[in-house]
Amino acid sequence: MKVGFIGAGNMAEAMIASLINSKLLAPHEISVSDISADRRRLIKQKFRVNVYSKNQIIPGVADVVFLAVKPQQLTDVLFEIASGVGCEHLVISIVAGKKVEFIQSILSQARIIRVMPNLPCTVSEGMSVFCMGGTANTSDKQMASKLLSSFGQVLELPEDQFDAVTALSGSGPAFFSYFLNQMVEAAVKEGLNRKDALMLAGQTMLGTSKLLIEKKLDPADLIKAVTSAKGTTAAGLLVLDKSDLSGIVNQTIKSAAKRSAELSAL
Ligand SMILES: NC(=O)c1ccc[n+]([C@@H]2O[C@H](COP(=O)([O-])OP(=O)(O)OC[C@H]3O[C@@H](n4cnc5c(N)ncnc54)[C@H](OP(=O)(O)O)[C@@H]3O)[C@@H](O)[C@H]2O)c1
């Protein structure tokens, strides 16, 4: 199988690393195009994959084409590659807020799958949600699931849930990091050094996630399990409960989902 990436930024780099590390693909089976000479040099150096400055080359050398440019760059890229993309291509778009219908309107022959991955795919702990375009078939679904599984968990959901998905798992790593950083800064004020505080907070976030997922715990039950009457957790939770944190989190997710919807309309 030959796989191509158009756009060699953070996400493409993370995905290429996982595809190669998992031995799903060999470097010579991967081709990448990017407008930036620096990115091409770095990706070539790091992975020994084939790199090109012209996007039009990718459909000629790949059966599966990942679209991994920013949303505002997508339209130009689609028109650039349109004449080379046919029904023999599976196109997998990871571009936030861009619907299958929009991509299909320019790449009319292609089989299209839309994916919302996230940055933890860099360490093979990504969350990828996908939806199928009308012309994509069962073997495309199997192929996409296989590729996406190399960098983490995979779930199929209807496209009308993608704005919420983008807000939660796509942008989520930034929101969790924001909260973690606030906890670290507060712990530094309590006497820890930043390095130790980062380790404590990071491992606590990792362990909490593992516990929730592996034991299939409800977050409310985990909170109960940590909290004893009049103890330290109860004292902290009292502050959270009295604050407008739930309102702020609600606004954060709502605003990210709204932006995803706006990007679809552009
Ligand atoms: N980052 C995330 O956590 C995340 C999560 C889920 C989905 N996504 C989606 O993944 C996509 C890529 O995100 P990213 O964070 O990897 O972005 P990025 O780091 O900015 O990567 C995009 C790459 O494409 C290059 N590029 C720009 N115009 C191009 C063109 N016309 N042809 C070929 N290459 C071009 C950029 O070069 P220049 O820098 O020189 O412009 C850059 O190297 C986005 O659509 C984003 O919505 C990202």
The ligand as a Gaussian input file, in Angstrom:
#p B3LYP/6-31G(d) Opt

LIG

0 1
 N       -2.837000      20.049000      15.699000
 C       -3.844000      19.329000      16.211000
 O       -3.880000      19.017000      17.407000
 C       -4.957000      18.856000      15.300000
 C       -5.910000      17.958000      15.788000
 C       -6.907000      17.487000      14.929000
 C       -6.940000      17.916000      13.599000
 N       -6.023000      18.813000      13.170000
 C       -6.101000      19.254000      11.774000
 O       -4.958000      18.761000      11.121000
 C       -4.580000      19.672000      10.085000
 C       -3.098000      19.923000      10.184000
 O       -2.843000      20.495000      11.448000
 P       -1.347000      20.724000      11.953000
 O       -1.431000      21.120000      13.377000
 O       -0.498000      19.575000      11.535000
 O       -0.969000      22.025000      11.074000
 P        0.466000      22.548000      10.663000
 O        1.480000      22.098000      11.656000
 O        0.342000      24.005000      10.369000
 O        0.738000      21.748000       9.295000
 C        0.290000      22.153000       8.044000
 C        1.465000      22.057000       7.086000
 O        0.993000      22.285000       5.763000
 C        1.898000      23.203000       5.111000
 N        1.194000      23.877000       4.017000
 C        0.601000      25.100000       3.993000
 N        0.054000      25.356000       2.788000
 C        0.305000      24.260000       2.030000
 C        0.019000      23.921000       0.688000
 N       -0.681000      24.752000      -0.107000
 N        0.442000      22.738000       0.237000
 C        1.160000      21.870000       1.027000
 N        1.467000      22.162000       2.303000
 C        1.046000      23.328000       2.797000
 C        2.302000      24.118000       6.224000
 O        3.435000      24.887000       5.876000
 P        3.544000      26.398000       6.494000
 O        3.668000      26.214000       7.977000
 O        4.765000      26.954000       5.835000
 O        2.261000      27.112000       6.131000
 C        2.537000      23.130000       7.360000
 O        3.829000      22.563000       7.280000
 C       -5.416000      20.927000      10.257000
 O       -6.414000      20.994000       9.275000
 C       -6.045000      20.778000      11.620000
 O       -7.360000      21.307000      11.617000
 C       -5.021000      19.279000      13.970000

